Amino acid sequence: MRVLLFVLLLWQKANFKEVSGEWEVWIPGAVTYLAKDDAVYRQYTPGATMNRLQVRADGSYQWGEVKGKLKTVNPWYAQEGVTYYRVEDKSKNTYDFWYKKETDQLIFLFGEVGGHAATGSRWGSTKTETPSKTSPVRKETKSNAKAKFQAGQTVEILWSGSWYKGKILEVKDGKYKVHYEGWGSSWDEWVEEERLR
């Protein structure tokens, strides 16, 4: 019995490791069609960001202000071969998510009822290292000198599988603060070089 429990714990840790890291969770936008005067108009309503989700390899998580432990669940809508995890937000709403390996994303569903709620895109690398508080300013300057892109440069930014036009606002520690063209400054974010072209 102990061996079985140990194997089960190892299996769960391996799955937690698969989803560990920091994730930017976004509610998708919506396209609606309006009919008026014998014409059909397409209207896009942008999505919105939810809190950033940080998952550690042991299954503990922080989602905004909420800290907890991931639970593996088997909801009624479960697909065979897919592992579902449950998280809770500060309002005690539950969300189930699963890891989509092909796109390296988390797919969030409304807990216990199903239905797509949001998508999680990996934030930065899979490592959750924190920069040293004693890092000298010169080190930042050196990394900026090697940067492929420069502040003020127009680029395309990869977000959730699509490329969007934008501009680099700042360069720091090998990351780029970007602004999405046509979007408010609340959408500005720090990205790694791999998400730029």
CYANA upper distance limits for C-alpha pairs under 8 A (distance plus 0.5 A):
  1 MET  CA      5 LEU  CA      6.79
  2 ARG  CA      6 PHE  CA      6.60
  3 VAL  CA      7 VAL  CA      6.66
  4 LEU  CA      8 LEU  CA      6.64
  5 LEU  CA      9 LEU  CA      6.70
  6 PHE  CA     10 LEU  CA      6.76
  7 VAL  CA     11 TRP  CA      6.66
  8 LEU  CA     12 GLN  CA      6.77
  9 LEU  CA     13 LYS  CA      6.73
 10 LEU  CA     14 ALA  CA      6.74
 11 TRP  CA     15 ASN  CA      6.93
 12 GLN  CA     16 PHE  CA      6.66
 13 LYS  CA     17 LYS  CA      6.54
 13 LYS  CA     57 ALA  CA      7.00
 13 LYS  CA     58 ASP  CA      6.46
 13 LYS  CA     59 GLY  CA      7.60
 14 ALA  CA     18 GLU  CA      6.98
 14 ALA  CA     57 ALA  CA      8.35
 15 ASN  CA     19 VAL  CA      7.34
 16 PHE  CA     20 SER  CA      6.43
 16 PHE  CA     55 VAL  CA      8.30
 16 PHE  CA     56 ARG  CA      7.82
 16 PHE  CA     57 ALA  CA      5.77
 16 PHE  CA     58 ASP  CA      6.90
 16 PHE  CA     59 GLY  CA      5.80
 17 LYS  CA     56 ARG  CA      7.72
 17 LYS  CA     57 ALA  CA      4.93
 17 LYS  CA     58 ASP  CA      7.86
 17 LYS  CA     59 GLY  CA      8.31
 18 GLU  CA     57 ALA  CA      8.43
 18 GLU  CA     99 TYR  CA      8.27
 19 VAL  CA     55 VAL  CA      7.28
 19 VAL  CA     57 ALA  CA      8.32
 19 VAL  CA     99 TYR  CA      7.11
 19 VAL  CA    106 LEU  CA      8.37
 20 SER  CA     54 GLN  CA      7.72
 20 SER  CA     55 VAL  CA      5.06
 20 SER  CA     56 ARG  CA      5.45
 20 SER  CA     57 ALA  CA      5.81
 20 SER  CA     59 GLY  CA      8.19
 20 SER  CA    126 THR  CA      7.86
 21 GLY  CA     54 GLN  CA      6.20
 21 GLY  CA     55 VAL  CA      5.79
 21 GLY  CA     56 ARG  CA      6.84
 21 GLY  CA    122 ARG  CA      7.74
 21 GLY  CA    123 TRP  CA      8.10
 21 GLY  CA    125 SER  CA      8.23
 21 GLY  CA    126 THR  CA      5.87
 21 GLY  CA    127 LYS  CA      7.02
 21 GLY  CA    128 THR  CA      6.54
 22 GLU  CA     52 ARG  CA      7.45
 22 GLU  CA     53 LEU  CA      6.20
 22 GLU  CA     54 GLN  CA      4.84
 22 GLU  CA     55 VAL  CA      6.88
 22 GLU  CA    122 ARG  CA      6.46
 22 GLU  CA    123 TRP  CA      5.66
 22 GLU  CA    124 GLY  CA      7.87
 22 GLU  CA    126 THR  CA      8.10
 22 GLU  CA    128 THR  CA      7.83
 23 TRP  CA     52 ARG  CA      6.22
 23 TRP  CA     53 LEU  CA      5.56
 23 TRP  CA     54 GLN  CA      6.75
 23 TRP  CA    120 GLY  CA      5.93
 23 TRP  CA    121 SER  CA      5.84
 23 TRP  CA    122 ARG  CA      4.98
 23 TRP  CA    123 TRP  CA      5.53
 24 GLU  CA     49 THR  CA      8.06
 24 GLU  CA     50 MET  CA      8.03
 24 GLU  CA     51 ASN  CA      7.61
 24 GLU  CA     52 ARG  CA      5.35
 24 GLU  CA     53 LEU  CA      7.01
 24 GLU  CA    120 GLY  CA      5.80
 24 GLU  CA    121 SER  CA      5.75
 24 GLU  CA    122 ARG  CA      6.77
 24 GLU  CA    123 TRP  CA      6.39
 25 VAL  CA     49 THR  CA      6.59
 25 VAL  CA     50 MET  CA      5.80
 25 VAL  CA     51 ASN  CA      6.86
 25 VAL  CA     52 ARG  CA      6.45
 25 VAL  CA     53 LEU  CA      7.49
 25 VAL  CA    118 ALA  CA      6.95
 25 VAL  CA    119 THR  CA      6.06
 25 VAL  CA    120 GLY  CA      4.66
 25 VAL  CA    121 SER  CA      6.97
 26 TRP  CA     47 GLY  CA      7.39
 26 TRP  CA     48 ALA  CA      6.25
 26 TRP  CA     49 THR  CA      4.89
 26 TRP  CA     50 MET  CA      6.03
 26 TRP  CA    118 ALA  CA      5.80
 26 TRP  CA    119 THR  CA      5.87
 26 TRP  CA    120 GLY  CA      6.77
 27 ILE  CA     47 GLY  CA      5.66
 27 ILE  CA     48 ALA  CA      5.69
 27 ILE  CA     49 THR  CA      6.57
 27 ILE  CA     50 MET  CA      7.37
 27 ILE  CA    117 ALA  CA      6.82
 27 ILE  CA    118 ALA  CA      4.85
 27 ILE  CA    119 THR  CA      7.09
 28 PRO  CA     46 PRO  CA      7.79
 28 PRO  CA     47 GLY  CA      5.08
 28 PRO  CA     48 ALA  CA      7.49
 28 PRO  CA    117 ALA  CA      8.20
 28 PRO  CA    118 ALA  CA      6.53
 28 PRO  CA    119 THR  CA      7.77
 29 GLY  CA     44 TYR  CA      7.61
 29 GLY  CA     45 THR  CA      6.02
 29 GLY  CA     46 PRO  CA      4.84
 29 GLY  CA     47 GLY  CA      4.24
 29 GLY  CA     48 ALA  CA      7.95
 30 ALA  CA     44 TYR  CA      6.29
 30 ALA  CA     45 THR  CA      5.71
 30 ALA  CA     46 PRO  CA      7.08
 30 ALA  CA     47 GLY  CA      7.61
 31 VAL  CA     42 ARG  CA      7.37
 31 VAL  CA     43 GLN  CA      6.18
 31 VAL  CA     44 TYR  CA      5.05
 31 VAL  CA     45 THR  CA      6.86
 32 THR  CA     42 ARG  CA      6.46
 32 THR  CA     43 GLN  CA      5.75
 32 THR  CA     44 TYR  CA      6.94
 32 THR  CA     45 THR  CA      8.48
 33 TYR  CA     40 VAL  CA      6.86
 33 TYR  CA     41 TYR  CA      5.98
 33 TYR  CA     42 ARG  CA      5.11
 33 TYR  CA     43 GLN  CA      6.52
 34 LEU  CA     40 VAL  CA      6.02
 34 LEU  CA     41 TYR  CA      5.55
 34 LEU  CA     42 ARG  CA      6.95
 34 LEU  CA     43 GLN  CA      7.92
 35 ALA  CA     39 ALA  CA      6.17
 35 ALA  CA     40 VAL  CA      4.90
 35 ALA  CA     41 TYR  CA      6.76
 36 LYS  CA     40 VAL  CA      6.82
 36 LYS  CA     41 TYR  CA      8.13
 51 ASN  CA     63 TRP  CA      6.53
 51 ASN  CA     64 GLY  CA      5.47
 52 ARG  CA     63 TRP  CA      6.40
 52 ARG  CA     64 GLY  CA      6.56
 53 LEU  CA     61 TYR  CA      7.55
 53 LEU  CA     62 GLN  CA      6.37
 53 LEU  CA     63 TRP  CA      4.95
 53 LEU  CA     64 GLY  CA      7.35
 54 GLN  CA     61 TYR  CA      5.96
 54 GLN  CA     62 GLN  CA      5.76
 54 GLN  CA     63 TRP  CA      6.89
 55 VAL  CA     59 GLY  CA      6.84
 55 VAL  CA     60 SER  CA      6.50
 55 VAL  CA     61 TYR  CA      4.93
 55 VAL  CA     62 GLN  CA      7.24
 56 ARG  CA     60 SER  CA      5.99
 56 ARG  CA     61 TYR  CA      6.66
 59 GLY  CA     69 LYS  CA      6.07
 59 GLY  CA     70 LEU  CA      5.69
 59 GLY  CA     71 LYS  CA      8.48
 60 SER  CA     67 LYS  CA      7.91
 60 SER  CA     68 GLY  CA      6.20
 60 SER  CA     69 LYS  CA      4.71
 60 SER  CA     70 LEU  CA      6.53
 61 TYR  CA     67 LYS  CA      6.12
 61 TYR  CA     68 GLY  CA      5.89
 61 TYR  CA     69 LYS  CA      6.32
 61 TYR  CA     70 LEU  CA      7.27
 62 GLN  CA     66 VAL  CA      6.00
 62 GLN  CA     67 LYS  CA      4.81
 62 GLN  CA     68 GLY  CA      6.98
 63 TRP  CA     67 LYS  CA      6.93
 63 TRP  CA     89 ASP  CA      7.33
 64 GLY  CA     89 ASP  CA      8.36
 64 GLY  CA     90 LYS  CA      8.50
 65 GLU  CA     90 LYS  CA      7.46
 66 VAL  CA     88 GLU  CA      8.12
 66 VAL  CA     89 ASP  CA      6.78
 66 VAL  CA     90 LYS  CA      6.31
 68 GLY  CA     87 VAL  CA      8.15
 68 GLY  CA     88 GLU  CA      8.41
 69 LYS  CA     87 VAL  CA      8.27
 70 LEU  CA     85 TYR  CA      6.55
 70 LEU  CA     86 ARG  CA      6.33
 70 LEU  CA     87 VAL  CA      6.53
 71 LYS  CA     85 TYR  CA      5.88
 71 LYS  CA     86 ARG  CA      5.70
 71 LYS  CA     87 VAL  CA      7.79
 72 THR  CA     83 THR  CA      7.49
 72 THR  CA     84 TYR  CA      6.14
 72 THR  CA     85 TYR  CA      4.98
 72 THR  CA     86 ARG  CA      6.84
 73 VAL  CA     83 THR  CA      8.10
 73 VAL  CA     84 TYR  CA      6.02
 73 VAL  CA     85 TYR  CA      6.32
 73 VAL  CA     86 ARG  CA      7.09
 73 VAL  CA     96 ASP  CA      8.46
 74 ASN  CA     78 ALA  CA      6.56
 74 ASN  CA     83 THR  CA      8.27
 74 ASN  CA     84 TYR  CA      7.08
 75 PRO  CA     84 TYR  CA      8.34
 75 PRO  CA    112 GLU  CA      6.75
 76 TRP  CA    112 GLU  CA      8.13
 77 TYR  CA    114 GLY  CA      7.18
 78 ALA  CA     82 VAL  CA      7.60
 78 ALA  CA     84 TYR  CA      8.12
 82 VAL  CA     98 TRP  CA      7.45
 83 THR  CA     98 TRP  CA      6.54
 83 THR  CA     99 TYR  CA      8.20
 84 TYR  CA     96 ASP  CA      6.61
 84 TYR  CA     97 PHE  CA      5.98
 84 TYR  CA     98 TRP  CA      5.37
 85 TYR  CA     96 ASP  CA      5.85
 85 TYR  CA     97 PHE  CA      5.84
 85 TYR  CA     98 TRP  CA      6.88
 86 ARG  CA     94 THR  CA      7.17
 86 ARG  CA     95 TYR  CA      6.14
 86 ARG  CA     96 ASP  CA      4.91
 86 ARG  CA     97 PHE  CA      7.01
 86 ARG  CA    111 GLY  CA      7.74
 87 VAL  CA     94 THR  CA      6.20
 87 VAL  CA     95 TYR  CA      5.95
 87 VAL  CA     96 ASP  CA      6.96
 88 GLU  CA     92 LYS  CA      6.08
 88 GLU  CA     93 ASN  CA      6.02
 88 GLU  CA     94 THR  CA      4.95
 88 GLU  CA     95 TYR  CA      6.78
 89 ASP  CA     93 ASN  CA      6.02
 89 ASP  CA     94 THR  CA      7.11
 93 ASN  CA    111 GLY  CA      8.08
 94 THR  CA    110 PHE  CA      7.30
 94 THR  CA    111 GLY  CA      5.26
 94 THR  CA    112 GLU  CA      8.19
 95 TYR  CA    108 PHE  CA      6.84
 95 TYR  CA    109 LEU  CA      6.15
 95 TYR  CA    110 PHE  CA      5.37
 95 TYR  CA    111 GLY  CA      4.54
 95 TYR  CA    112 GLU  CA      8.23
 96 ASP  CA    108 PHE  CA      6.25
 96 ASP  CA    109 LEU  CA      5.66
 96 ASP  CA    110 PHE  CA      6.78
 96 ASP  CA    111 GLY  CA      5.47
 96 ASP  CA    112 GLU  CA      8.06
 96 ASP  CA    114 GLY  CA      8.42
 97 PHE  CA    106 LEU  CA      6.68
 97 PHE  CA    107 ILE  CA      5.70
 97 PHE  CA    108 PHE  CA      4.75
 97 PHE  CA    109 LEU  CA      6.35
 98 TRP  CA    106 LEU  CA      6.11
 98 TRP  CA    107 ILE  CA      5.93
 98 TRP  CA    108 PHE  CA      7.38
 99 TYR  CA    104 ASP  CA      7.62
 99 TYR  CA    105 GLN  CA      6.47
 99 TYR  CA    106 LEU  CA      5.19
 99 TYR  CA    107 ILE  CA      6.93
100 LYS  CA    104 ASP  CA      6.19
100 LYS  CA    105 GLN  CA      5.75
100 LYS  CA    106 LEU  CA      6.48
100 LYS  CA    107 ILE  CA      7.40
101 LYS  CA    105 GLN  CA      7.34
103 THR  CA    161 GLY  CA      8.08
104 ASP  CA    121 SER  CA      7.70
104 ASP  CA    122 ARG  CA      7.62
105 GLN  CA    119 THR  CA      7.31
105 GLN  CA    120 GLY  CA      5.92
105 GLN  CA    121 SER  CA      5.61
105 GLN  CA    122 ARG  CA      7.15
106 LEU  CA    119 THR  CA      6.18
106 LEU  CA    120 GLY  CA      5.09
106 LEU  CA    121 SER  CA      7.20
107 ILE  CA    116 HIS  CA      7.87
107 ILE  CA    117 ALA  CA      8.47
107 ILE  CA    118 ALA  CA      6.93
107 ILE  CA    119 THR  CA      5.41
107 ILE  CA    120 GLY  CA      6.89
108 PHE  CA    116 HIS  CA      6.58
108 PHE  CA    117 ALA  CA      5.87
108 PHE  CA    118 ALA  CA      5.43
108 PHE  CA    119 THR  CA      6.24
108 PHE  CA    120 GLY  CA      7.88
109 LEU  CA    113 VAL  CA      8.44
109 LEU  CA    114 GLY  CA      5.65
109 LEU  CA    115 GLY  CA      5.75
109 LEU  CA    116 HIS  CA      5.09
109 LEU  CA    117 ALA  CA      5.38
109 LEU  CA    118 ALA  CA      7.42
110 PHE  CA    114 GLY  CA      5.37
110 PHE  CA    115 GLY  CA      6.24
110 PHE  CA    116 HIS  CA      7.13
110 PHE  CA    117 ALA  CA      6.23
119 THR  CA    160 SER  CA      8.43
121 SER  CA    159 TRP  CA      8.30
121 SER  CA    160 SER  CA      6.67
122 ARG  CA    126 THR  CA      8.18
123 TRP  CA    191 VAL  CA      8.19
124 GLY  CA    191 VAL  CA      7.19
124 GLY  CA    192 GLU  CA      6.70
131 PRO  CA    135 SER  CA      8.08
135 SER  CA    139 LYS  CA      7.50
136 PRO  CA    140 GLU  CA      7.85
137 VAL  CA    141 THR  CA      7.11
138 ARG  CA    142 LYS  CA      6.80
139 LYS  CA    143 SER  CA      6.89
140 GLU  CA    144 ASN  CA      6.64
140 GLU  CA    172 LYS  CA      6.83
140 GLU  CA    173 ASP  CA      5.83
141 THR  CA    145 ALA  CA      6.73
142 LYS  CA    146 LYS  CA      7.16
143 SER  CA    147 ALA  CA      6.92
143 SER  CA    172 LYS  CA      8.02
143 SER  CA    173 ASP  CA      6.39
143 SER  CA    174 GLY  CA      6.40
144 ASN  CA    171 VAL  CA      6.79
144 ASN  CA    172 LYS  CA      6.70
144 ASN  CA    173 ASP  CA      7.23
144 ASN  CA    174 GLY  CA      6.99
147 ALA  CA    171 VAL  CA      8.24
147 ALA  CA    174 GLY  CA      7.04
148 LYS  CA    193 GLU  CA      8.19
149 PHE  CA    153 GLN  CA      7.39
149 PHE  CA    168 ILE  CA      8.36
150 GLN  CA    168 ILE  CA      7.35
150 GLN  CA    170 GLU  CA      8.18
150 GLN  CA    171 VAL  CA      7.29
151 ALA  CA    167 LYS  CA      8.35
151 ALA  CA    168 ILE  CA      5.44
151 ALA  CA    169 LEU  CA      5.64
151 ALA  CA    170 GLU  CA      5.61
151 ALA  CA    171 VAL  CA      6.73
152 GLY  CA    167 LYS  CA      6.68
152 GLY  CA    168 ILE  CA      5.79
152 GLY  CA    169 LEU  CA      6.38
152 GLY  CA    170 GLU  CA      8.38
153 GLN  CA    167 LYS  CA      6.19
153 GLN  CA    168 ILE  CA      6.03
154 THR  CA    165 LYS  CA      8.01
154 THR  CA    166 GLY  CA      6.36
154 THR  CA    167 LYS  CA      4.93
154 THR  CA    168 ILE  CA      7.04
155 VAL  CA    165 LYS  CA      6.55
155 VAL  CA    166 GLY  CA      5.92
155 VAL  CA    167 LYS  CA      6.16
155 VAL  CA    168 ILE  CA      7.69
155 VAL  CA    196 LEU  CA      7.04
155 VAL  CA    197 ARG  CA      6.32
156 GLU  CA    163 TRP  CA      6.31
156 GLU  CA    164 TYR  CA      5.73
156 GLU  CA    165 LYS  CA      4.99
156 GLU  CA    166 GLY  CA      6.24
156 GLU  CA    167 LYS  CA      8.39
156 GLU  CA    196 LEU  CA      6.24
156 GLU  CA    197 ARG  CA      5.83
157 ILE  CA    163 TRP  CA      5.76
157 ILE  CA    164 TYR  CA      5.59
157 ILE  CA    165 LYS  CA      6.78
157 ILE  CA    166 GLY  CA      7.07
157 ILE  CA    180 TYR  CA      8.37
157 ILE  CA    195 ARG  CA      6.12
157 ILE  CA    196 LEU  CA      5.35
157 ILE  CA    197 ARG  CA      7.27
158 LEU  CA    162 SER  CA      6.04
158 LEU  CA    163 TRP  CA      5.00
158 LEU  CA    164 TYR  CA      6.93
158 LEU  CA    195 ARG  CA      5.33
158 LEU  CA    196 LEU  CA      6.83
159 TRP  CA    163 TRP  CA      6.77
159 TRP  CA    164 TYR  CA      7.75
159 TRP  CA    195 ARG  CA      8.03
164 TYR  CA    180 TYR  CA      7.35
164 TYR  CA    181 GLU  CA      8.14
165 LYS  CA    180 TYR  CA      6.62
165 LYS  CA    181 GLU  CA      6.10
166 GLY  CA    178 VAL  CA      7.13
166 GLY  CA    179 HIS  CA      5.88
166 GLY  CA    180 TYR  CA      4.79
166 GLY  CA    181 GLU  CA      5.26
167 LYS  CA    178 VAL  CA      6.09
167 LYS  CA    179 HIS  CA      5.81
167 LYS  CA    180 TYR  CA      7.20
167 LYS  CA    181 GLU  CA      7.76
168 ILE  CA    176 TYR  CA      6.93
168 ILE  CA    177 LYS  CA      6.37
168 ILE  CA    178 VAL  CA      5.01
168 ILE  CA    179 HIS  CA      6.94
169 LEU  CA    176 TYR  CA      7.84
169 LEU  CA    177 LYS  CA      5.85
169 LEU  CA    178 VAL  CA      5.94
169 LEU  CA    179 HIS  CA      7.22
170 GLU  CA    176 TYR  CA      6.26
170 GLU  CA    177 LYS  CA      5.47
170 GLU  CA    178 VAL  CA      7.77
171 VAL  CA    175 LYS  CA      6.33
171 VAL  CA    176 TYR  CA      5.16
171 VAL  CA    177 LYS  CA      6.85
172 LYS  CA    176 TYR  CA      6.95
174 GLY  CA    192 GLU  CA      7.54
174 GLY  CA    193 GLU  CA      8.03
175 LYS  CA    190 TRP  CA      6.77
175 LYS  CA    191 VAL  CA      6.14
175 LYS  CA    192 GLU  CA      5.40
175 LYS  CA    193 GLU  CA      7.16
176 TYR  CA    190 TRP  CA      5.78
176 TYR  CA    191 VAL  CA      5.78
176 TYR  CA    192 GLU  CA      6.74
176 TYR  CA    193 GLU  CA      7.73
177 LYS  CA    188 ASP  CA      7.34
177 LYS  CA    189 GLU  CA      5.94
177 LYS  CA    190 TRP  CA      4.71
177 LYS  CA    191 VAL  CA      6.86
178 VAL  CA    188 ASP  CA      6.01
178 VAL  CA    189 GLU  CA      6.11
178 VAL  CA    190 TRP  CA      6.75
178 VAL  CA    191 VAL  CA      7.74
179 HIS  CA    183 TRP  CA      8.13
179 HIS  CA    185 SER  CA      7.24
179 HIS  CA    187 TRP  CA      7.49
179 HIS  CA    188 ASP  CA      5.18
179 HIS  CA    189 GLU  CA      7.55
180 TYR  CA    184 GLY  CA      8.26
180 TYR  CA    187 TRP  CA      7.48
180 TYR  CA    188 ASP  CA      7.15
183 TRP  CA    187 TRP  CA      7.04
184 GLY  CA    188 ASP  CA      8.15
191 VAL  CA    195 ARG  CA      7.07
192 GLU  CA    196 LEU  CA      7.96
